[in-house]
Amino acid sequence: MEYDFSAILLGLTVLFGVVWGLDRLFLYKKRKARLDAAGEEYRDPVPVDWARSLFPVVLIVLLLRSFVAEPFRIPSGSMMPTLDVGDFILVNKFAYGLRLPVFNTKFLATGEPKRGDVVVFRWPGYTCHRADGSVVHGGDPDCATPVPRQNWIKRVIGLPGDTVEVRDSRIIINGKPVQADEVGPFAGNPARTDDNVLLSYGATIWNEHLGKVNHLIARMPERGPTPAIPNPRVPSVVPQGCYLVMGDDRENSEDSRYWGCLPEKNLAGKAFLIWMSWKGWGTGGVDFHRIGKVIH
């Protein structure tokens, strides 16, 4: 089961606020007068006391998570080596505009993604083109199931209006190949599942120069080909209001090459900091070297 924590926070904020507000409007004065007349010490009923105490706390957390910074945990290796499984990151929620919690409707524009940004977004699902010319989205390649409510993280490769071509690890943007320099073989812990995948396929680490952003990527040519761009779901020219995103673990990332472009309305924010990194019991524990690392 998938839980939307923002929806839970919003629901609790409304619940506590309504309980506390209605009590103060309609019940508080009569209750206080009755207790004063009886010479008893005033106390709020337990539900009202809880609502009064918790409402400001939950409201502050909701506002911080919605408009300042929200924590996320990295569940997969699709962004290795930039982000590792078990990294806990902070996401800047006002980098691309302020949005209403839960509904994700933008009400204040503050900026747009730049090439190379690492973005968190609500997964839009697979893009399917029907025979009648309509476009639908689904949770599987045939668009036969609903799109699950999931937050994903990838790197922005193509901006609206860009002409992008991708062949395995080769990326050409507006006619110019994206340059990358080989750093060396991937060195990881074979006891960790995602590390072992990279090691078993002889992964190499490269320093990619994506516009003004220099960042590390992993390549595993032996693992087999990935979908090229253009393809039936992704045209060469990135549509307006959409972004082309890819994972840094290039042969181990289900990204725009598979399901299509990322609509602007699905953006949640820009990842900017690793505040904790947990590699698991017996496979590294807390990785103190990653704590405080700025995400590029």
Protein Blocks (a to p, Z undefined) as FASTA:
>chain_A
ZZdfklmmmmmmmmmmmmmmmmmmmmmmmmmmmmmmnopacdddfklmmmmmmmmmmmmm
mmmmmmmcccdddfbfklcckbcghiacdddfklnopadehjlpafbdfbdcdehiacdd
ddebjadddfkopacddfbfnopaccdddddddddfbdghiacddehjacceehiacddd
dfbdcdddfkbmklmmmmmnopacddddehjaccdddddfknopcdddddfklcfbdceh
iacdddfblmlcccfklnopcdfklpgbdcfbdfbdcebehilpaafklgopacZZ
